[in-house]
Amino acid sequence: MAQVNWTAKPWSDTEALECAMVVPENADTATFTFRAPSGAWFDYQPGQFLTLDLQVPGGNVQRTYTISSSPSRPLSLSVTVKAQPGSIGTRWMLDHLKPGMTIRAYGPNGVFSSHRHPARKYLFISAGSGITPMMSMTTWAWDSGDMPDIVFVHAARRPSEIIFRERLEQFANRVPGLKLRFTVEEPDPFRTWHGFEGRLSQIMLGLMAPDYLEREVFCCGPEPFMQAVRDMLNALGFDMEHYHQESFGAPVRTEAEAPPIDDVVPDADTGAEITFAASGITARCAQTDTVLAVAKQSGLNIPSGCTFGLCGTCKVKKTSGEVHMVHNGGISDDDVAEGFILACCSHPIGKVSVEV
């Protein structure tokens, strides 16, 4: 067992790290725990990342991983990595990095941390291995001794692929202020699943966190997932000054390095135009009008049901132009790729033509 060096200083990246433990999490995913051979302790903000120098065949590569441990437990530092198809550095770690080996590391760095945005209530939203900074921040909240108020939303392909599920449930079983809300694409075979199922949507988010407008939001996952979350929050009137995100591909070291988020948000003062090609009618409108509303105002009938993108009744073919559509699962990705839209939740951006 490692001995505590009470005279040690904080670790700096001039010292190599020693791999102390490797814990498999699920398929192609493992947590690597490091310590400093000198006994130095680790000082960082929960949610920050570390850059590892990996000695793969053919030369070193540097890969960035979010720290999944918490600075409230400073004697070691952990990263949890998941190999994707074509992974080089992460694949090498899973296959070759063992306890006792040393590795160069740089950091910690990053601005994605609840420490930088203190709040009474948090909403953590993640997908896949984007759960790692949320685990760090949640562990910090647990260790702080204060009752947390965190709604922890996570999306995964299957329940068995939810990283840290057991540890999070252990936390949540002890403190009512941590609410876990998992959604999966499909359940595991022969295993009952009582959580949410399907892609994260506005309706689902409202059920998971009814007071989402009052919460500081942290989001991490693949860019399409984060884009969908931003679209949902914008459509729901959330104040995006309280939204923060970390990207899989481009974690940033300073606020100045953060790429600008330039989402499409329909503007009531900006004009648009919809041509209903089959009817020969063209109508002017605002970007905030839906295709369904403009059709009704023009005396046209598009069959509809729920009017919030869930039932799919109002699916029509878009032949030209762009719309901003935030739906609740009523249309498939394949249909969208073929040009179909849901008229009830599609807002025209510029000139649009539909087969109505």
Order of alpha helices (4+ residues) and beta strands (2+ residues): beta-beta-beta-beta-beta-alpha-beta-beta-alpha-beta-alpha-beta-beta-alpha-beta-alpha-beta-beta-beta-alpha-beta-alpha-beta-beta
